[in-house]
Amino acid sequence: MVKCSICKVNEGNSSNRYLCIKCKKNYDKDYCLKNKEKRREDYIKKTEGKVKRRKIWNLCPENKDFYMKQYIFFNKTPKQISKEFNISSKAVFNRIKIFNIKKDKSKINLGEQNGKWVGDNINYYALHIWIRKYKPLEEFCEICGGKDKLELANISGEYKRDVNDFKWLCRKCHMLEDGRIYNLKQFKNENVILLPNQC
């Protein structure tokens, strides 16, 4: 830093580098130049024998198909592309911007790519929401063919994250499948066997 010879303030005014902010007087220009030379000599002594090693990058490809393949098809980030091909990440980012290559952001966080994906450790309610999303609602009950309000019934009883492990049933068929219908008061004491086609 260049100091004022009068008041010893470190920096000068931005408009005039030799004008002191504090005392509003001009710096001693000779003093400033000597100070610069001293600093330069000190820097040379410090860095003597030390060579700054800069990374040598490969030339950045100018081919749009290269970036389309790496960025969209292989779903890599600019940093991953730069590491793999030894190219500057800034150059990769700029080329992607110039070629106007954009990812379809609607499918970025779907399924296993989502940070909150839990796989098979999903709870009961979340599993039903997931199955409703990927298993289309049927018009009729899959057992009796009734048109009543349909609900999702698990087949195996293990509640796997599998669309084929669920089916759309009406309320009565669902209760018959699970065996819950016999817990109702009207069927508790009587030995009545209900059939699905009696819905």
ChimeraX attribute file (.defattr): number of C-alpha atoms within 10 A of each C-alpha:
attribute: neighborCount
match mode: 1-to-1
recipient: residues
	/A:1	11
	/A:2	19
	/A:3	18
	/A:4	24
	/A:5	16
	/A:6	13
	/A:7	14
	/A:8	13
	/A:9	15
	/A:10	13
	/A:11	16
	/A:12	21
	/A:13	12
	/A:14	10
	/A:15	7
	/A:16	10
	/A:17	13
	/A:18	20
	/A:19	18
	/A:20	23
	/A:21	18
	/A:22	15
	/A:23	12
	/A:24	12
	/A:25	15
	/A:26	16
	/A:27	20
	/A:28	14
	/A:29	12
	/A:30	9
	/A:31	13
	/A:32	17
	/A:33	12
	/A:34	12
	/A:35	15
	/A:36	14
	/A:37	11
	/A:38	12
	/A:39	14
	/A:40	12
	/A:41	11
	/A:42	12
	/A:43	11
	/A:44	12
	/A:45	11
	/A:46	10
	/A:47	10
	/A:48	9
	/A:49	8
	/A:50	9
	/A:51	7
	/A:52	7
	/A:53	6
	/A:54	6
	/A:55	8
	/A:56	9
	/A:57	12
	/A:58	11
	/A:59	11
	/A:60	15
	/A:61	14
	/A:62	11
	/A:63	10
	/A:64	14
	/A:65	11
	/A:66	10
	/A:67	22
	/A:68	17
	/A:69	12
	/A:70	15
	/A:71	20
	/A:72	14
	/A:73	10
	/A:74	10
	/A:75	14
	/A:76	14
	/A:77	14
	/A:78	21
	/A:79	14
	/A:80	15
	/A:81	19
	/A:82	20
	/A:83	11
	/A:84	8
	/A:85	13
	/A:86	15
	/A:87	20
	/A:88	19
	/A:89	18
	/A:90	12
	/A:91	15
	/A:92	21
	/A:93	16
	/A:94	12
	/A:95	19
	/A:96	17
	/A:97	11
	/A:98	10
	/A:99	14
	/A:100	9
	/A:101	14
	/A:102	11
	/A:103	12
	/A:104	8
	/A:105	8
	/A:106	7
	/A:107	10
	/A:108	12
	/A:109	12
	/A:110	11
	/A:111	12
	/A:112	11
	/A:113	10
	/A:114	11
	/A:115	9
	/A:116	9
	/A:117	13
	/A:118	11
	/A:119	10
	/A:120	11
	/A:121	10
	/A:122	15
	/A:123	10
	/A:124	10
	/A:125	8
	/A:126	10
	/A:127	17
	/A:128	18
	/A:129	10
	/A:130	14
	/A:131	18
	/A:132	16
	/A:133	11
	/A:134	10
	/A:135	15
	/A:136	10
	/A:137	14
	/A:138	13
	/A:139	13
	/A:140	16
	/A:141	21
	/A:142	14
	/A:143	15
	/A:144	16
	/A:145	14
	/A:146	17
	/A:147	12
	/A:148	14
	/A:149	12
	/A:150	21
	/A:151	19
	/A:152	17
	/A:153	21
	/A:154	21
	/A:155	14
	/A:156	9
	/A:157	10
	/A:158	8
	/A:159	17
	/A:160	18
	/A:161	16
	/A:162	14
	/A:163	15
	/A:164	11
	/A:165	15
	/A:166	21
	/A:167	20
	/A:168	23
	/A:169	26
	/A:170	23
	/A:171	18
	/A:172	19
	/A:173	26
	/A:174	22
	/A:175	16
	/A:176	15
	/A:177	16
	/A:178	13
	/A:179	10
	/A:180	11
	/A:181	18
	/A:182	18
	/A:183	11
	/A:184	9
	/A:185	9
	/A:186	10
	/A:187	13
	/A:188	11
	/A:189	10
	/A:190	9
	/A:191	8
	/A:192	10
	/A:193	8
	/A:194	14
	/A:195	11
	/A:196	16
	/A:197	11
	/A:198	8
	/A:199	13
